[in-house]
Amino acid sequence: QVQLVESGGGLVQPGGSLRLSCAASGSIFRIISMGWYRQAPGKQRELVASIITGSSTTNYVDSVKGRFTISRDNAKNTVYLQMNSLKSEDTAVYYCNGDPPLASAWGKGTLVTVSS
């Protein structure tokens, strides 16, 4: 079983940056691909970035390509999401989970609000 705790969200102006962190407990973390998801008000949760276990291969949804960077530190059981050039449409609750997600592993997420 894996438990995930997201942090690093907050209020930021358009064009600003934030770095999200996801601390994972459980040894399974090191053998699964990980993803960052987000859910905006009134919308379905979507996968925005993923990183393949055992490699540096990453994937991004088109709307964040060139602005977001996902990385992982297996020694620290942590996944990061560096978000630059933030836009109002990036406002959402951000979650990490496996890719594909583990139904029992969803955390509380961290709220990112992009507003002037």
Buried (B, 14 or more C-beta within 10 A) or exposed (E): EBEBBBEBBEEBEEEBEBEBBBBBEBEEBBEBBBBBBBBBEEEEBEBBBBBBBEEEEBBBBEEBEEBBBBBBEEEEBBBBBBBBEBEEEBBBBBBBBBBEBBEEBBBEBBEBBBEE
